[in-house]
């Protein structure tokens, strides 16, 4: 594999980079922060967080910034790559190498899948994946786990409906990847055939003791759910505006559907919403998406504190380097040609180590 600058640091690229014990410790710490926030003020005094947001963001970016400021640290970075040397053609490797010499930890959001792992390979500090294309969003999942721990009192034996854009929804992929690790969870995948979850996500469920069903009707699914995770259909992930317009309003949560739901249903949404949840639903006490966003600050405070105080090391690449282009055109190995593709091999199926896209060996 060769040596990379990022070796020797504890990164969060995928939530599964952490053990279940580490998850539970972070969640427990976030709950303590939620209950007694003043006890944690100033613990990161003198530390610097770099926030590199190549895509627009409100909640994720600002909650990271708020988390570090509440811990007593400082924040540098950009929220528009056109205001940085990226606009001059600087590649990801060079940007990360430079900024990681200025910051103690970096949170990166990028539109290209596998970019967070690629960033970690060249960083001189820990990297946190704040969303890489349509691939993963592990800190949103940490937020979801904290939310369920507070609002439901558990993260196991839940029937979880995921509705909308399950194909490109990185929050959906991360949540399923995490929740399959808890016993007794059942997934109800509510989408059109065009927007169903990728095969690698279904494979993750099948490798666990959890189960899933696929259904196209939200009204039919909602009476059976403990948790409903709504998502917007993301215009930025579609190559065709016509296809986006056809699918964008297929699933809308309204008061009529809420009347079909259980009294203790938890409605979550990673936000922003467009029109997939009607404004009137906000008044329903089961609508928890604004609380969910506020819990994200504590989840990220706990994560930053754990990484910077306990350290550790995240293995970055475990597969084989092959001179085979990834068939995903939005993979970082296709966008940054100096990054060599790595694959996990299973018979004649190759799984890209960066974006997890699967293809047959030719």
C-alpha positions as CSV (number, residue, x, y, z in Angstrom):
1,X,0.0,0.0,0.0
2,X,2.8,2.4,0.7
3,X,3.0,5.0,3.4
4,X,0.6,7.9,3.5
5,X,0.6,11.0,5.7
6,X,-2.8,10.1,7.0
7,X,-1.6,6.9,8.6
8,X,-1.3,7.1,12.4
9,X,-4.4,9.3,12.9
10,X,-7.9,8.5,14.1
11,X,-10.2,9.5,11.2
12,X,-13.9,9.2,10.8
13,X,-14.6,8.3,7.2
14,X,-17.2,5.7,7.8
15,X,-18.9,5.3,11.2
16,X,-17.8,1.6,11.0
17,X,-14.3,2.9,11.4
18,X,-15.2,3.0,15.1
19,X,-16.1,0.0,17.3
20,X,-19.5,-0.3,19.0
21,X,-17.8,0.5,22.3
22,X,-16.5,3.7,20.8
23,X,-19.9,4.6,19.4
24,X,-21.5,4.1,22.8
25,X,-18.8,6.2,24.5
26,X,-19.4,9.0,22.1
27,X,-23.1,8.8,22.4
28,X,-22.9,8.7,26.2
29,X,-20.6,11.7,26.2
30,X,-23.0,13.6,23.9
31,X,-25.8,12.9,26.3
32,X,-23.7,14.2,29.2
33,X,-23.0,17.4,27.1
34,X,-26.7,17.8,26.4
35,X,-27.5,17.6,30.1
36,X,-24.6,19.6,31.5
37,X,-23.1,21.7,28.7
38,X,-21.2,24.0,31.0
39,X,-19.1,21.2,32.2
40,X,-17.4,20.9,28.8
41,X,-16.7,24.6,28.1
42,X,-13.0,25.3,27.2
43,X,-11.7,21.7,27.0
44,X,-10.3,22.3,23.5
45,X,-8.7,25.7,24.2
46,X,-5.8,26.2,21.8
47,X,-7.1,23.6,19.3
48,X,-8.1,24.5,15.7
49,X,-10.8,22.9,13.6
50,X,-10.6,23.3,9.8
51,X,-13.9,23.2,8.0
52,X,-13.5,22.6,4.3
53,X,-16.9,22.7,2.7
54,X,-16.8,22.2,-1.1
55,X,-20.6,22.0,-1.1
56,X,-23.3,24.3,0.5
57,X,-24.2,23.5,4.0
58,X,-26.1,25.1,6.9
59,X,-26.5,22.6,9.7
60,X,-23.4,20.4,9.3
61,X,-21.0,23.3,8.8
62,X,-22.4,25.5,11.6
63,X,-22.9,22.7,14.1
64,X,-19.2,21.8,13.6
65,X,-18.2,25.4,14.1
66,X,-20.5,25.7,17.1
67,X,-19.2,22.5,18.6
68,X,-15.6,23.6,18.4
69,X,-16.3,27.1,19.7
70,X,-18.3,25.7,22.7
71,X,-15.3,23.4,23.5
72,X,-13.1,26.5,23.6
73,X,-11.3,26.0,20.3
74,X,-11.1,28.0,17.1
75,X,-12.2,27.5,13.5
76,X,-10.6,28.2,10.1
77,X,-11.7,27.1,6.7
78,X,-13.9,27.9,3.7
79,X,-17.6,27.4,2.8
80,X,-17.1,28.1,-0.9
81,X,-14.2,26.6,-2.8
82,X,-14.3,29.5,-5.2
83,X,-13.0,31.6,-2.3
84,X,-9.9,29.3,-2.0
85,X,-7.1,28.1,-4.2
86,X,-9.4,25.4,-5.4
87,X,-10.7,28.0,-7.8
88,X,-7.2,28.2,-9.3
89,X,-7.1,24.5,-9.9
90,X,-5.5,23.2,-6.7
91,X,-6.1,19.5,-6.2
92,X,-7.5,17.9,-3.1
93,X,-4.1,16.5,-2.0
94,X,-2.4,19.9,-2.0
95,X,-5.3,21.6,-0.2
96,X,-5.5,18.9,2.5
97,X,-1.7,18.8,3.0
98,X,-1.6,22.6,3.5
99,X,-4.6,23.0,5.7
100,X,-3.7,20.0,7.9
101,X,-0.6,21.8,8.8
102,X,-2.7,24.7,10.1
103,X,-5.4,22.7,11.9
104,X,-5.6,20.0,14.6
105,X,-8.6,18.3,13.0
106,X,-10.5,18.8,9.7
107,X,-14.1,18.3,8.8
108,X,-14.6,18.0,5.0
109,X,-17.7,18.0,2.8
110,X,-17.1,17.3,-0.8
111,X,-19.4,16.4,-3.8
112,X,-17.2,13.6,-5.0
113,X,-17.6,10.1,-3.5
114,X,-14.6,8.8,-1.7
115,X,-13.1,12.2,-1.2
116,X,-12.9,12.0,2.6
117,X,-10.9,8.8,2.4
118,X,-8.6,10.4,-0.2
119,X,-8.2,13.4,2.0
120,X,-7.3,11.3,5.0
121,X,-4.5,9.6,3.0
122,X,-2.7,13.0,2.6
123,X,-3.6,14.7,5.9
124,X,-1.3,15.5,8.8
125,X,-4.2,15.5,11.3
126,X,-7.5,13.6,11.8
127,X,-10.1,13.9,9.1
128,X,-13.9,13.8,9.7
129,X,-16.2,13.0,6.8
130,X,-18.9,15.6,6.7
131,X,-20.5,14.1,3.6
132,X,-18.9,12.8,0.4
133,X,-21.2,13.0,-2.6
134,X,-24.0,10.5,-2.4
135,X,-21.8,8.0,-0.4
136,X,-21.8,8.5,3.4
137,X,-22.5,11.1,6.1
138,X,-21.3,9.5,9.4
139,X,-21.7,12.6,11.7
140,X,-25.3,12.9,10.6
141,X,-25.7,9.3,11.7
142,X,-24.1,10.0,15.0
143,X,-26.6,12.8,15.4
144,X,-29.4,10.3,14.6
145,X,-28.1,7.9,17.2
146,X,-28.0,10.6,19.8
147,X,-31.5,11.7,18.9
148,X,-32.9,8.1,19.1
149,X,-31.1,7.6,22.4
150,X,-32.8,10.7,23.9
151,X,-36.2,10.5,22.3
152,X,-36.8,6.7,22.1
153,X,-34.4,5.6,24.8
154,X,-32.9,2.9,22.6
155,X,-31.3,2.2,19.2
156,X,-32.4,-1.5,18.9
157,X,-35.5,-3.4,18.1
158,X,-36.9,-0.6,16.0
159,X,-38.9,-0.6,12.8
160,X,-37.3,2.1,10.8
161,X,-38.9,3.5,7.6
162,X,-36.6,5.4,5.2
163,X,-38.4,7.3,2.6
164,X,-37.6,9.3,-0.6
165,X,-34.2,9.4,-2.2
166,X,-32.6,6.2,-1.0
167,X,-30.2,5.9,-4.0
168,X,-28.2,9.1,-3.6
169,X,-29.1,9.8,0.1
170,X,-25.7,9.5,1.9
171,X,-27.5,10.0,5.3
172,X,-29.7,6.9,4.5
173,X,-26.6,4.8,3.6
174,X,-24.8,5.8,6.8
175,X,-27.9,5.3,9.0
176,X,-28.6,1.8,7.6
177,X,-24.9,0.9,8.0
178,X,-25.0,1.9,11.6
179,X,-28.4,0.7,12.7
180,X,-27.8,-2.8,11.3
181,X,-25.2,-3.2,14.0
182,X,-27.9,-3.1,16.7
183,X,-30.1,-6.2,17.3
184,X,-33.7,-6.5,16.2
185,X,-33.8,-3.5,13.9
186,X,-36.0,-3.9,10.8
187,X,-35.8,-1.5,7.8
188,X,-38.7,-0.5,5.5
189,X,-37.3,1.0,2.3
190,X,-39.9,3.3,0.9
191,X,-39.0,4.6,-2.6
192,X,-39.6,4.3,-6.3
193,X,-37.6,1.6,-8.1
194,X,-35.4,4.4,-9.5
195,X,-34.5,5.7,-6.1
196,X,-34.0,2.4,-4.2
197,X,-30.8,1.9,-2.0
198,X,-27.7,0.8,-3.8
199,X,-26.8,-2.9,-3.7
200,X,-23.9,-2.4,-1.4
201,X,-26.3,-1.1,1.3
202,X,-28.6,-4.0,0.9
203,X,-25.6,-6.3,1.2
204,X,-24.8,-4.7,4.5
205,X,-28.3,-5.5,5.8
206,X,-28.1,-9.1,4.5
207,X,-24.7,-9.6,6.2
208,X,-26.3,-8.6,9.6
209,X,-29.1,-10.1,11.6
210,X,-31.5,-7.3,10.6
211,X,-34.1,-7.5,7.8
212,X,-35.6,-5.2,5.2
213,X,-38.6,-4.9,3.0
214,X,-39.2,-2.6,0.0
215,X,-42.4,-0.8,-0.5
216,X,-43.5,2.1,-2.8
217,X,-46.4,3.5,-0.6
218,X,-45.6,5.8,2.4
219,X,-49.3,5.6,3.5
220,X,-49.1,1.8,3.7
221,X,-45.9,1.7,5.6
222,X,-46.3,4.5,8.2
223,X,-48.7,2.7,10.6
224,X,-46.1,0.1,11.3
225,X,-43.1,2.3,12.0
226,X,-41.3,3.4,15.2
227,X,-39.1,5.8,13.2
228,X,-39.7,7.6,9.9
229,X,-36.6,9.0,8.3
230,X,-37.7,11.4,5.5
231,X,-35.3,12.6,2.8
232,X,-35.5,15.1,0.0
233,X,-35.0,14.2,-3.6
234,X,-31.6,15.9,-4.3
235,X,-31.5,18.0,-7.4
236,X,-27.7,18.2,-7.2
237,X,-27.3,14.4,-7.6
238,X,-29.3,14.1,-10.8
239,X,-27.7,14.4,-14.3
240,X,-31.2,14.9,-15.8
241,X,-33.4,17.8,-14.7
242,X,-36.3,16.0,-16.3
243,X,-35.8,12.9,-14.2
244,X,-35.5,15.1,-11.1
245,X,-38.7,16.9,-11.8
246,X,-40.5,13.6,-12.4
247,X,-39.5,12.2,-9.0
248,X,-39.1,15.2,-6.7
249,X,-42.6,15.2,-5.2
250,X,-43.5,11.5,-5.2
251,X,-43.4,11.3,-1.4
252,X,-44.9,14.1,0.8
253,X,-45.5,13.7,4.5
254,X,-48.7,15.5,5.5
255,X,-51.2,15.6,8.3
256,X,-53.4,12.9,6.8
257,X,-50.5,10.4,6.7
258,X,-49.5,11.4,10.3
259,X,-53.0,10.4,11.4
260,X,-52.2,6.9,10.3
261,X,-49.0,6.7,12.4
262,X,-48.4,5.4,15.9
263,X,-48.6,7.9,18.8
264,X,-44.9,7.4,19.6
265,X,-43.6,7.7,16.0
266,X,-40.4,9.7,15.7
267,X,-40.2,11.7,12.4
268,X,-36.6,12.5,11.5
269,X,-35.1,14.4,8.5
270,X,-31.4,15.3,8.0
271,X,-32.6,18.6,6.5
272,X,-32.9,20.8,4.5
273,X,-36.4,19.9,3.4
274,X,-38.0,21.2,0.2
275,X,-41.6,20.1,0.0
276,X,-41.4,16.5,1.3
277,X,-42.8,17.4,4.7
278,X,-45.6,19.9,4.8
279,X,-45.1,22.9,7.1
280,X,-48.2,21.9,9.1
281,X,-46.5,18.7,10.3
282,X,-44.0,20.9,12.3
283,X,-46.7,21.3,14.9
284,X,-47.0,17.6,15.6
285,X,-45.0,16.6,18.7
286,X,-43.8,13.5,16.8
287,X,-41.9,15.8,14.3
288,X,-38.4,15.8,15.8
289,X,-36.2,17.1,12.9
290,X,-35.5,20.5,14.5
291,X,-34.6,18.9,17.8
292,X,-32.5,16.4,15.8
293,X,-30.5,19.3,14.3
294,X,-29.8,20.8,17.7
295,X,-28.6,17.4,19.0
296,X,-26.0,17.4,16.2
297,X,-23.9,20.0,18.1
298,X,-23.5,17.6,21.1
299,X,-22.8,14.7,18.8
300,X,-20.0,16.7,17.1
301,X,-18.7,18.1,20.3
302,X,-18.3,14.5,21.7
303,X,-16.7,13.3,18.5
304,X,-14.1,16.1,18.4
305,X,-13.3,15.7,22.0
306,X,-12.8,11.9,21.8
307,X,-10.7,12.0,18.7
308,X,-8.4,14.8,19.9
309,X,-8.0,13.4,23.5
310,X,-7.9,9.7,22.9
311,X,-6.2,9.4,19.5
312,X,-5.8,6.0,17.8
313,X,-5.4,5.0,14.2
314,X,-7.8,4.3,11.3
315,X,-6.7,1.8,8.7
316,X,-7.3,3.5,5.3
317,X,-6.9,0.8,2.6
318,X,-7.1,-2.9,3.0
319,X,-7.7,-4.1,-0.6
320,X,-5.5,-4.3,-3.7
321,X,-4.3,-1.6,-6.0
322,X,-5.5,-2.4,-9.5
323,X,-5.1,-0.6,-12.8
324,X,-8.9,-0.9,-13.3
325,X,-10.8,2.4,-13.5
326,X,-13.8,2.6,-11.1
327,X,-17.0,2.5,-13.1
328,X,-18.5,5.2,-10.9
329,X,-17.9,8.5,-12.8
330,X,-18.2,10.4,-9.5
331,X,-15.6,8.5,-7.7
332,X,-12.6,10.5,-6.4
333,X,-10.2,8.1,-8.3
334,X,-11.8,9.3,-11.6
335,X,-11.7,13.0,-10.6
336,X,-8.2,13.1,-9.1
337,X,-6.0,10.9,-11.4
338,X,-3.1,10.7,-9.0
339,X,-5.2,8.6,-6.7
340,X,-4.8,4.9,-7.6
341,X,-7.9,2.8,-7.4
342,X,-8.0,0.1,-4.7
343,X,-10.6,-2.7,-4.6
344,X,-11.8,-5.4,-2.3
345,X,-12.2,-8.6,-4.3
346,X,-15.0,-11.1,-3.9
347,X,-14.9,-13.6,-6.8
348,X,-15.2,-11.6,-9.9
349,X,-16.9,-8.6,-8.1
350,X,-14.7,-5.6,-7.3
351,X,-15.8,-3.1,-4.6
352,X,-14.1,0.3,-4.8
353,X,-12.4,1.1,-1.5
354,X,-13.2,4.8,-2.0
355,X,-16.8,5.0,-3.1
356,X,-17.9,1.3,-2.5
357,X,-19.3,1.1,-6.1
358,X,-19.3,-2.5,-7.3
359,X,-18.4,-3.7,-10.7
360,X,-17.5,-7.0,-12.4
361,X,-13.9,-7.8,-13.2
362,X,-13.6,-7.6,-16.9
